[in-house]
């Protein structure tokens, strides 16, 4: 089995070709011009992760919502579960930039942090 993808680790955007065995294990990566491309391809094929950005409702603030993000990338398969947790949360003003609004969201090891003040 093979996968073709574009590396997003740096601005070059190498076209990567990844060969996988029947169990889904990476056998080889080609097309990368640096080690970051190889790591990106392996991670993307075995355990893809993403940063999650959203908003949380605010009580008593000037704005009705505060923008938030995960402190670290989370597994792609946990995105919808984390979004449900975020959608169920309501924070009380005042909120400062960097405040942790949800600790260890859905046991991912990532915190949901405010990216603005309200």
C-alpha positions in Angstrom: 0.0 0.0 0.0 1.2 3.5 -0.7 0.3 7.1 0.3 1.3 10.3 -1.4 1.2 13.5 0.7 2.7 17.0 0.8 5.0 17.7 3.8 4.0 20.7 5.9 7.0 20.7 8.2 8.7 23.5 6.4 8.0 26.0 3.6 9.5 23.7 0.8 6.4 21.4 0.8 8.1 18.3 -0.5 5.9 15.7 -2.3 6.3 12.6 -0.2 5.7 9.0 -1.2 5.2 6.6 1.6 5.2 2.8 1.3 3.3 0.8 4.0 3.2 -2.9 4.7 -0.1 -4.8 5.1 -0.2 -4.0 8.8 0.1 -0.3 8.1 3.7 0.0 9.3 5.9 2.5 7.3 8.4 0.6 5.2 9.9 3.6 3.3 9.6 7.3 2.8 10.9 9.1 -0.4 10.7 12.6 -1.8 11.7 14.4 1.4 14.7 16.8 1.4 15.2 16.7 5.2 14.7 14.4 8.2 11.6 16.5 9.2 9.8 15.2 6.1 10.5 11.6 7.0 9.3 12.1 10.6 6.2 14.0 9.3 5.3 11.1 6.9 5.8 8.4 9.6 3.7 10.4 12.2 1.0 11.2 9.7 0.6 7.5 8.6 0.8 6.0 12.1 -0.6 8.6 14.5 -1.8 11.9 12.9 -2.1 14.8 15.3 -3.6 18.3 14.9 -3.9 21.5 16.9 -7.5 22.2 17.7 -8.8 25.8 17.7 -12.4 26.8 18.7 -14.3 29.1 21.0 -15.8 28.7 24.5 -18.9 30.6 25.7 -18.3 33.3 28.4 -20.5 34.4 31.2 -20.3 38.0 32.3 -17.8 39.1 29.6 -17.7 41.9 27.1 -17.6 39.3 24.4 -19.9 36.2 24.2 -17.0 33.8 23.5 -13.3 33.5 24.0 -11.0 31.9 21.3 -9.2 28.8 22.5 -6.7 26.2 21.3 -5.0 23.1 22.5 -1.7 23.5 24.3 -0.2 20.7 22.1 -1.4 18.8 19.1 -4.0 16.0 19.9 -4.7 12.8 18.1 -6.8 13.4 15.0 -9.3 10.7 16.1 -10.0 12.6 19.3 -11.1 15.8 17.6 -14.8 15.3 17.7 -14.7 14.1 21.4 -12.7 17.2 22.3 -15.1 19.5 20.4 -18.0 18.1 22.4 -16.2 18.9 25.6 -15.4 22.4 24.4 -19.0 23.0 23.3 -20.3 21.9 26.8 -17.9 24.3 28.6 -18.9 27.8 29.8 -16.2 30.1 31.3 -16.7 33.0 33.7 -15.1 36.3 33.0 -12.5 37.7 33.5 -10.4 35.4 31.3 -6.7 36.2 30.7 -4.6 35.1 27.7 -3.1 31.7 28.4 -5.7 30.7 31.1 -6.3 27.0 31.1 -10.1 26.6 30.6 -10.1 22.8 30.4 -7.2 20.7 31.8 -6.2 17.5 30.0 -9.2 17.6 27.6 -10.5 14.0 27.0 -7.3 12.5 28.5 -5.2 13.7 25.6 -2.6 15.4 27.7 -3.5 18.7 26.1 -5.1 21.7 27.9 -7.6 24.0 26.3 -6.1 27.5 26.7 -7.5 31.0 26.1 -5.9 32.8 23.2 -7.4 36.2 24.0 -8.7 38.2 27.0 -12.4 38.7 27.9 
